[in-house]
Amino acid sequence: ESKVIDSRPAEEGTTIRRRRECLACQKRFTTYETIEHLPLVVVKRDGSRQQFDRVKLINGMVRACEKRPVSLSQLESIADEIEQELQSALEREVSTVEIGEMVMK
């Protein structure tokens, strides 16, 4: 059994650092809590599955926007939003069609 003495964000807000004290011996120690991300799986049109690849998403958008005035930083921002939306969804599998619709938004 322990009690939390201090709690603060660490590592760009992705981790919480907690300073704790053991109630039995009064010794202090530090714990780090991080969010565990489950891998996203993309279901392709032929039914095969592969792990979500952010680089593949960006490369596809670069090809689609070759002759358009869209910067790489804008495409990376879009990829960030899509990946964040997929990570926050309860489903761990997403189809390529759904990803395509998210890109078109």
Buried (B, 14 or more C-beta within 10 A) or exposed (E): EBEEEEEEEBEEEEEBBBEBBEEEEEEEEEEEEEEEEEEBEBBEEEEEEEEBEEEBBBEBBEEBBEEEEBEEEEBBEBBEEBBEEBEEEEEEEBEEEBBEEBBEE
